[in-house]
Amino acid sequence: MNNEGTGVNHDYNAIGWESKKIGTDSFRVVMPIADLVEKADGIPYELKVKLVHDNGTVTQQIYSYTFAGGIPVLNFSTRNELSKTGWSIASFSSEETSGEGAVNGRANTLIDGSGSTYWHSRWSSSATSYPHNVVINLGSSKTASGLSLTQRSGLSRAVKNFEVLTSTDGINFTSVNNYVAANADGPQYFDFGSAKTFKYIKVIANSAHDGLQFAALAELGLY
């Protein structure tokens, strides 16, 4: 548990727990609030969950929370998301291929299932400005009720206002709605209002929380 707020290198003294799995898909950890060192009201903290899978791979998810009156305020949840098998990136406005390492910066990290990797708009040369966009090809028609969005871990270049559009042919897109993403770690969920069936989904990022021209996102999904 990150007890020095959010961001990179703020978890060097985080409190950690270990738990064996219960059955095939559950675990449980309990700790008295009194045992937490840092619990000041109004400060953003992070709960980081790392899962070690049977094949040895490790996945990580970060959830943001705060304290109010000494009590943790947990406003996060999860959805049963669609499998991303067969998904691909159909197009994007830009990606950063030289300044973010060998993996990060690329648009395909948006659908790799990892909250630790991230896409970043191009900045190292001919930097692009808002709006930024990406189109995902689902491989076949899918029915979904909403979009999941995860900001880049640490919230650097976090996206604020964005629009979701869907298409059956990848050419003609219909707007679903405009949304506002929180400046917070962990998955955020945005309902469509009704179930939609489509093969392509487009996300247009229109502004950033820091007011600058750059954008970054860790993951996009559907539920």
C-alpha positions as CSV (number, residue, x, y, z in Angstrom):
1,M,0.0,0.0,0.0
2,N,1.5,3.3,-1.1
3,N,1.4,5.5,2.0
4,E,3.0,8.6,0.6
5,G,0.4,9.6,-1.9
6,T,0.4,8.8,-5.6
7,G,3.1,8.9,-8.2
8,V,6.4,7.3,-9.2
9,N,8.9,6.4,-6.5
10,H,6.4,7.1,-3.7
11,D,6.0,3.4,-2.7
12,Y,9.6,2.6,-1.5
13,N,8.2,2.3,2.1
14,A,4.8,1.0,1.2
15,I,3.1,-1.5,3.6
16,G,2.7,-4.9,1.9
17,W,0.7,-8.1,2.4
18,E,0.8,-11.5,0.9
19,S,-2.1,-13.9,0.5
20,K,-2.6,-17.3,-0.9
21,K,-5.4,-17.7,-3.4
22,I,-8.8,-18.9,-2.3
23,G,-10.3,-21.4,-4.7
24,T,-9.5,-20.4,-8.3
25,D,-10.1,-16.7,-8.4
26,S,-10.2,-15.1,-5.0
27,F,-8.0,-13.9,-2.1
28,R,-8.5,-12.0,1.2
29,V,-6.4,-9.6,3.2
30,V,-7.4,-7.9,6.5
31,M,-5.5,-5.2,8.4
32,P,-6.7,-2.9,11.1
33,I,-6.8,0.8,10.1
34,A,-4.9,1.6,13.3
35,D,-1.9,-0.3,11.8
36,L,-1.6,2.1,8.8
37,V,1.1,4.7,9.3
38,E,-0.3,7.4,7.0
39,K,-4.0,8.2,6.9
40,A,-4.4,11.9,6.6
41,D,-7.8,13.1,5.3
42,G,-8.0,14.3,1.7
43,I,-4.7,13.0,0.4
44,P,-4.8,10.6,-2.5
45,Y,-3.3,7.2,-1.7
46,E,-2.8,4.0,-3.8
47,L,-3.7,0.4,-3.2
48,K,-1.6,-1.7,-5.5
49,V,-2.6,-5.3,-6.2
50,K,0.0,-7.6,-7.8
51,L,-1.1,-11.1,-8.9
52,V,1.4,-13.9,-9.5
53,H,-0.2,-16.3,-12.0
54,D,0.3,-20.0,-12.3
55,N,2.5,-19.5,-15.4
56,G,4.8,-17.2,-13.4
57,T,3.7,-13.9,-15.0
58,V,2.9,-10.9,-12.7
59,T,0.1,-8.4,-13.4
60,Q,-0.5,-5.3,-11.4
61,Q,-3.5,-3.0,-10.8
62,I,-3.6,0.3,-8.9
63,Y,-6.6,1.7,-7.1
64,S,-6.9,5.2,-5.7
65,Y,-8.5,6.0,-2.4
66,T,-8.6,8.7,0.3
67,F,-9.4,9.1,4.0
68,A,-12.3,11.0,5.5
69,G,-12.5,11.3,9.3
70,G,-9.9,8.6,9.6
71,I,-11.9,6.1,7.5
72,P,-10.8,5.0,4.1
73,V,-13.1,6.0,1.2
74,L,-13.0,3.2,-1.4
75,N,-14.9,4.2,-4.5
76,F,-13.4,1.7,-6.9
77,S,-14.9,-1.5,-8.3
78,T,-14.4,-3.8,-11.2
79,R,-16.5,-5.1,-14.2
80,N,-16.5,-8.3,-16.1
81,E,-14.6,-7.1,-19.1
82,L,-14.7,-8.6,-22.6
83,S,-11.7,-10.7,-23.7
84,K,-9.2,-8.7,-25.8
85,T,-8.2,-11.8,-27.8
86,G,-8.3,-10.9,-31.5
87,W,-8.3,-7.1,-30.8
88,S,-5.9,-4.9,-32.7
89,I,-5.2,-1.2,-33.2
90,A,-6.8,0.0,-36.5
91,S,-5.4,3.5,-36.4
92,F,-4.1,6.3,-34.1
93,S,-3.4,10.0,-34.3
94,S,0.2,9.5,-33.0
95,E,2.4,7.4,-30.7
96,E,5.8,7.8,-29.1
97,T,8.2,5.2,-30.4
98,S,11.6,6.5,-29.3
99,G,11.3,8.4,-26.0
100,E,9.4,6.0,-23.7
101,G,11.5,2.8,-24.0
102,A,11.1,-0.4,-26.0
103,V,7.5,-1.0,-25.1
104,N,5.8,2.1,-23.7
105,G,4.5,4.9,-25.9
106,R,3.1,2.5,-28.5
107,A,-0.7,2.4,-29.2
108,N,-0.8,-1.4,-28.9
109,T,-0.1,-1.1,-25.1
110,L,-3.7,0.2,-24.7
111,I,-5.0,-3.4,-25.3
112,D,-2.2,-5.5,-23.8
113,G,-4.0,-6.2,-20.6
114,S,-1.4,-4.5,-18.4
115,G,-1.9,-1.4,-16.3
116,S,1.9,-1.0,-16.1
117,T,2.4,-0.2,-19.8
118,Y,1.1,2.9,-21.5
119,W,0.5,4.7,-24.8
120,H,1.8,8.3,-25.1
121,S,1.2,10.8,-27.8
122,R,4.3,11.7,-29.9
123,W,6.5,14.3,-28.2
124,S,10.2,13.5,-29.1
125,S,9.8,15.1,-32.6
126,S,6.9,16.9,-34.2
127,A,4.9,16.8,-31.0
128,T,1.2,16.4,-31.5
129,S,-1.6,18.3,-29.7
130,Y,-5.1,17.6,-28.7
131,P,-7.4,16.1,-29.9
132,H,-5.7,12.7,-29.9
133,N,-7.5,9.5,-31.0
134,V,-7.2,5.7,-31.3
135,V,-9.4,3.2,-33.1
136,I,-9.6,-0.4,-31.9
137,N,-10.6,-3.2,-34.2
138,L,-12.4,-5.9,-32.1
139,G,-11.9,-8.6,-34.7
140,S,-15.6,-9.3,-34.9
141,S,-18.9,-7.7,-33.8
142,K,-19.2,-7.4,-30.0
143,T,-21.9,-6.2,-27.7
144,A,-20.8,-4.0,-24.8
145,S,-22.5,-1.7,-22.2
146,G,-19.5,0.5,-21.4
147,L,-15.9,1.4,-21.7
148,S,-13.1,0.9,-19.2
149,L,-10.3,3.4,-19.1
150,T,-7.1,3.4,-17.0
151,Q,-4.8,6.4,-16.7
152,R,-1.1,6.0,-16.9
153,S,0.3,4.8,-13.6
154,G,1.4,7.9,-11.6
155,L,-1.1,10.1,-13.6
156,S,1.5,11.8,-15.9
157,R,-0.3,13.3,-18.9
158,A,-3.7,12.1,-17.6
159,V,-6.6,12.5,-20.0
160,K,-9.6,14.5,-18.8
161,N,-12.3,15.0,-21.5
162,F,-12.9,12.3,-24.1
163,E,-15.5,11.1,-26.6
164,V,-16.4,7.5,-27.4
165,L,-17.6,6.5,-30.9
166,T,-18.5,3.1,-32.4
167,S,-18.7,1.7,-35.9
168,T,-19.6,-1.5,-37.7
169,D,-17.3,-0.9,-40.7
170,G,-14.4,1.2,-39.4
171,I,-15.4,4.1,-41.7
172,N,-18.7,5.5,-40.4
173,F,-18.6,6.2,-36.7
174,T,-21.5,7.1,-34.4
175,S,-20.9,9.1,-31.2
176,V,-21.9,7.3,-28.0
177,N,-21.2,10.1,-25.5
178,N,-18.7,12.6,-24.1
179,Y,-17.1,11.7,-20.7
180,V,-14.8,13.2,-18.1
181,A,-12.1,10.9,-16.7
182,A,-10.9,11.3,-13.1
183,N,-7.3,12.2,-12.4
184,A,-7.0,8.9,-10.5
185,D,-5.2,5.5,-10.8
186,G,-7.1,2.3,-11.5
187,P,-9.8,1.4,-13.9
188,Q,-12.7,3.9,-14.5
189,Y,-16.0,2.8,-16.0
190,F,-18.2,4.8,-18.4
191,D,-21.6,3.4,-19.2
192,F,-23.0,3.7,-22.7
193,G,-26.6,4.1,-21.5
194,S,-27.6,1.0,-23.4
195,A,-25.9,-2.0,-24.9
196,K,-24.2,-1.3,-28.3
197,T,-23.1,-3.8,-30.9
198,F,-20.1,-2.8,-33.0
199,K,-16.7,-4.0,-34.4
200,Y,-14.7,-0.8,-34.0
201,I,-14.5,1.6,-31.2
202,K,-12.8,5.1,-31.3
203,V,-11.7,7.1,-28.4
204,I,-11.0,10.8,-28.9
205,A,-9.1,12.5,-26.1
206,N,-10.0,16.2,-26.1
207,S,-8.1,17.6,-23.1
208,A,-5.6,16.8,-20.3
209,H,-5.8,17.3,-16.5
210,D,-2.5,19.2,-16.6
211,G,-3.7,21.6,-19.4
212,L,-0.8,20.6,-21.7
213,Q,-0.8,19.1,-25.2
214,F,0.3,15.6,-24.4
215,A,-1.8,12.5,-23.6
216,A,-1.1,9.1,-22.0
217,L,-3.3,6.2,-21.2
218,A,-2.5,2.7,-19.8
219,E,-5.5,0.6,-20.9
220,L,-8.8,0.6,-22.7
221,G,-11.4,-2.1,-22.4
222,L,-15.1,-3.0,-22.8
223,Y,-17.7,-4.5,-20.5
